Amino acid sequence: MISPEFFYNLLDNKEISFFTGVPDSLLKSFCAYVTDHKSFKENIIAANEGNAVCIAAGYYSATGKIPLVYMQNSGEGNIVNPILSMADKELYSIPMLLLIGWRGEPGTSDEPQHIKQGRVTLNILDSMEIKYEILENTDENVITQIERVNDYLHKHKEPFALIVKKNTFGEYKLQNKIKDKYAVKREDAIKHIISCADNDSLFISTTGMISRELYELREMNNQSHHADLLVVGAMGHASSIALGAALNTSKQIYCLDGDGAVLMHMGALSIIGSIKPKNLCHIVLNNGAHDSVGGQPTVAFNVDLCQIAKSCNYEYIERVDTLEKIKPALKNANNKCSFIEIMVSKGNRSDLGRPKQKPCDNLNEFMKKF
């Protein structure tokens, strides 16, 4: 394994000292070390991976120094346009080091949403004509690798990717943690929401812990999963899926979203607010962190999501920070295009399970509820 500190210092010696991206579970130790040792202006946790590529491009244009962009391989889709239409050597020729966590690597066990992405990860880079290497897994071997990659970046002035397999980085835990501001546990909030919903209501939940907790709660309550669509991939798009569904049913649709997810593709709020489906209640469970990938902070505590929803013309907007306020807020949201922000604490149960149902089976059962 590579020591995160060693890798960080190796990059710093090559003047690769600016970081931006979206955290990933395979990179969480390295991202945690960077978070603890860089200011927020030197390590910008971006809204999405395309956003990060463009931040990196701006950094290079101002300094002439190589930036590093980190991401899970699921973020490759978000970087295609800014790479090919801007950073590519045939256009602005902007060098940047892409550090990509390889979820779903062929031959390894992983969650369903990562399998196809893992299988085509290298093919996508090949299609974009981005050179890449698998990151070495020892401090000794990575020295010569970074020397070689750094020379390539300076010579060819184009993006280069290092692909990170599982267990490449040694363990490092985030020290500079944001203290919890709120007492409500996310799972308790979800429990209250489903207890308040009518029996024929439908739920669409975002990737990560929110879908896992919704699934577990149904199991504990001996309830069917048929009314729930667990969007285990497509981060940031659960609300758009909810919009498409809400426009084609009279049933109440609850979208359970996360702060990192809603920030990732926040333009969706403007489309929802412009159409105003009265059977859509968009609920953001905000803990100010990318909780599923190491607890790296988001900017959600520093922006007013409710004010943004208001500006996007949602009809009913409410922020709640206690369990007791959830039921009245849901009642007031009835028959309105609604946005409810629930302030919750970070973390989850250590024994939290994962959905056992195949995504296609989940969708087929969900479709029968319309």
Secondary structure, 3 states (H helix, E strand, C coil): CECHHHHHHHHHHCCCCCEEECCCHHHHHHHHHHHHHCCCCCEEECCCHHHHHHHHHHHHHHHCCCCEEEEEHHHHHHHHHHHHHHHCCCCCCCCCEEEEECCCCCCCCCCHHHHHHHHHHHHHHHHCCCEEEECCCCHHHHHHHHHHHHHHHHHHCCCEEEEECCCCECCCCCCCCCCCCCCCCHHHHHHHHHHHCCCCCEEEECCCHHHHHHHHHHHHCCCCCCCEEECCCCCCCHHHHHHHHHCCCCCCEEEEEEHHHHHHCCHHHHHHHHHCCCCEEEEEEECCEEHHHCCEECCCCCCCHHHHHHHCCCCEEEEECCHHHHHHHHHHCCCCCEEEEEECCCCCCCCCCCCCCCHHHHHHHHHCCC
